[in-house]
Amino acid sequence: PVLWEERQTLEGLKYWWNLETADVAWSLPEELMTDVQKMELKRDWMWIPHPIQLWQPAWIAGKSPIGDVTVKTLEGRTHRLPKINVMKGELTGGVAQRIDKKPM
């Protein structure tokens, strides 16, 4: 049986109420997630530059033997982050930008 009920605050923010324990969750409880959502939850994520929004989340798709990191954005685009931790190109608007490869 589903123990969670989706509700909304007066401000319109979504939350979930557990009918059995009275717990509140501000993000979708794992019991209600699809298999794809559960898989995404277990991935390693990091922030990368976005040309308009400044930063965007991306999941780590792979690491090369020389230290480069390949990431994929929520839109499905693939990017390579160089080992030197500095990017310059499409994502940074052509400006050299330091990227710290830290997980979210």
Backbone torsions as a table, in degrees:
resi	resn	phi	psi	omega
1	PRO	NA	144.7	178.5
2	VAL	-77.2	121.0	-177.8
3	LEU	-98.0	-6.0	-176.9
4	TRP	-107.1	140.5	177.0
5	GLU	-123.8	128.9	178.5
6	GLU	-77.3	132.8	179.6
7	ARG	-134.2	178.1	-179.2
8	GLN	-139.0	140.3	175.9
9	THR	-75.1	171.6	176.6
10	LEU	-61.3	-27.4	178.5
11	GLU	-82.8	-4.1	178.8
12	GLY	93.3	7.3	178.6
13	LEU	-79.3	135.3	179.1
14	LYS	-78.6	141.0	170.3
15	TYR	-149.9	168.0	-178.9
16	TRP	-120.8	137.2	-177.3
17	TRP	-113.2	126.2	177.4
18	ASN	-85.8	117.9	-174.7
19	LEU	-69.0	-23.1	-177.9
20	GLU	-89.9	-41.5	-173.8
21	THR	-107.2	-10.5	-175.7
22	ALA	67.2	16.8	175.1
23	ASP	-70.8	152.6	177.0
24	VAL	-117.6	136.3	175.9
25	ALA	-124.0	132.8	-179.9
26	TRP	-93.1	-6.8	171.5
27	SER	-128.5	160.4	-175.6
28	LEU	-54.7	122.2	178.2
29	PRO	-62.4	145.6	-176.9
30	GLU	-57.4	-32.7	180.0
31	GLU	-62.1	-22.5	-178.8
32	LEU	-99.2	-4.6	-177.6
33	MET	-76.2	149.4	172.4
34	THR	-75.9	168.5	177.6
35	ASP	-60.2	-37.7	179.4
36	VAL	-64.9	-44.1	178.7
37	GLN	-62.8	-39.6	178.2
38	LYS	-64.6	-39.7	179.1
39	MET	-64.5	-43.2	-180.0
40	GLU	-64.5	-33.6	179.2
41	LEU	-63.4	-31.5	-176.2
42	LYS	-88.3	-8.0	178.5
43	ARG	-72.9	158.6	173.1
44	ASP	-86.7	123.9	-177.7
45	TRP	-113.0	155.5	175.2
46	MET	-150.7	163.6	176.1
47	TRP	-91.5	136.0	174.5
48	ILE	-129.8	162.1	-179.6
49	PRO	-62.8	151.1	172.2
50	HIS	-127.7	133.9	-173.9
51	PRO	-63.4	-22.6	-178.3
52	ILE	-116.1	-46.7	-174.4
53	GLN	-87.8	6.4	-179.6
54	LEU	78.8	-59.9	-179.8
55	TRP	-133.4	154.8	176.6
56	GLN	-146.7	149.5	177.3
57	PRO	-77.2	146.9	176.2
58	ALA	-148.4	146.2	178.5
59	TRP	-99.2	146.6	-177.0
60	ILE	-78.2	114.9	-177.2
61	ALA	-93.2	-21.6	-179.9
62	GLY	179.3	165.5	177.9
63	LYS	-133.8	137.6	-179.5
64	SER	-90.5	161.9	178.9
65	PRO	-61.7	-23.5	-178.8
66	ILE	-91.7	-0.2	174.5
67	GLY	105.8	-4.7	175.0
68	ASP	-69.5	151.6	-179.8
69	VAL	-121.3	132.7	174.9
70	THR	-101.5	129.9	-179.5
71	VAL	-125.9	158.8	174.7
72	LYS	-126.0	135.7	179.8
73	THR	-86.6	172.2	178.1
74	LEU	-63.0	-25.9	177.9
75	GLU	-80.9	-4.1	178.2
76	GLY	90.7	6.1	178.7
77	ARG	-80.8	141.7	-179.7
78	THR	-103.6	136.4	178.5
79	HIS	-136.0	149.0	176.3
80	ARG	-107.1	127.1	176.6
81	LEU	-102.3	119.3	-176.4
82	PRO	-69.1	154.2	179.5
83	LYS	-58.4	-31.4	-174.8
84	ILE	-71.2	-4.3	176.6
85	ASN	65.4	21.6	174.8
86	VAL	-128.0	128.4	178.2
87	MET	-115.6	147.4	173.3
88	LYS	-148.7	120.6	-180.0
89	GLY	161.3	-150.3	-175.5
90	GLU	-53.5	-45.7	-176.2
91	LEU	-69.5	-27.6	-175.4
92	THR	-106.4	12.7	179.8
93	GLY	66.2	25.7	178.6
94	GLY	82.4	2.2	-179.4
95	VAL	-101.0	136.9	177.0
96	ALA	-66.0	128.2	-177.2
97	GLN	-136.0	133.9	178.0
98	ARG	-74.1	134.4	178.9
99	ILE	-120.6	115.9	173.8
100	ASP	-89.4	121.7	-177.8
101	LYS	-84.0	73.5	-180.0
102	LYS	-111.9	139.4	178.6
103	PRO	-66.0	156.7	178.1
104	MET	-73.7	NA	NA
